[in-house]
Amino acid sequence: MKTPADFPTVPLGFLPTPIEPLGRLSAELGIDLAIKRDDFTGFGGGGNKVRKLEFLMAEALAIGAGVLITTGGHQSNHARMVAAAARKFGMEAVLVLRGNPPTAYQGNLLLDRLFGATLEFLEPTEYFTLVEPRMAAHAEAARAAGKVPYVIPLGGATPTGALGYVRAVEEMDAQLKAAALPPPDVVVAPTGSGGTLAGLKLGALRHWPGTRVIGVSVSRDKAWFQDRIAQMVNAAAELLEWPERTAPADIEVDDGHVGTAYGVPSPGGNAAVSRLGLTEGLLLDPVYTGKAMHGLFDMVASGVIPQKASVIFVHCGGSPALYPFSDSLLGA
Ligand SMILES: Cc1ncc(COP(=O)(O)O)c(C=O)c1O
């Protein structure tokens, strides 16, 4: 049996990130809520993708990659961090983004430009049919120019990428043990491509068997995530030669808080962003963590998360997306 430490990585993040108790919000909700500050992973503006990229960039370096190619939405934090990682290792980045060419480069789009990425925009209705061929075409163009391409799928959601969040559970486990605290009853995280939840789930199966891991979808429906995440958990367990396996029915995903669509702020998500600002002086974002916190509030209200439960919310970053959505957040 292996551990994530047996796999090649490149150090990118400022780790470990703190686990911060949210005293005032805990008192309001009647639970014991703490937040894993993965918005502080640091590299390239920070966020959850840094942990995945530590593994994926080791693969990219091993094949001598000169061009990183990936995809995401306009405000993709993942795409922004891939652009930063490319620069750190003297590579180029090509980002195939879902959305029309913007009239202004704000938030992550601004950062993509500052990191010098090449951006291609795909009309949202054509995105799902065009994205794979377009990424393949960019890879081919890189090869034709004598460069080695490395294609990273949406969200870095691969079994190798998921090892980053297995390692995050190990990190949290050591932090809790050092503070003489037991594992949490529940872990909640926003779920966009599923890689983060897959890593958290596998880490919990191994180290915290009594802990529920709940993803709040910001994009797809529950059944889609259950299949995809169970596959990723099992594939990552195989990589690690661990006996743990899971089934789609054991993957807990709340898909009631997406709002109109991925990337479109929702009233409940915006209210959660505001509530965290007002109770804890803490920044969430309207695309991922605000919607996930909205889900957490509703799960507490409905009893899905029982009173007095100890809960760790994984803050996956994303604050650059606050700025392009200022009108929506301020209710204009
Ligand atoms: C801030 C933030 N939260 C959550 C997620 C979702 O993580 P995953 O794609 O691993 O499900 C992302 C991914 O892009 C993100 O940027």
The ligand as an ORCA input file, in Angstrom:
! r2SCAN-3c Opt
* xyz 0 1
  C     -13.447     28.081     -5.556
  C     -13.756     26.706     -6.026
  N     -14.532     25.930     -5.257
  C     -14.849     24.683     -5.634
  C     -14.427     24.152     -6.833
  C     -14.876     22.784     -7.220
  O     -13.863     21.832     -7.100
  P     -13.951     20.537     -7.987
  O     -13.850     20.996     -9.423
  O     -12.785     19.737     -7.588
  O     -15.259     19.877     -7.749
  C     -13.624     24.922     -7.665
  C     -13.203     24.380     -8.953
  O     -13.051     24.987     -9.946
  C     -13.270     26.229     -7.254
  O     -12.503     27.011     -8.023
*
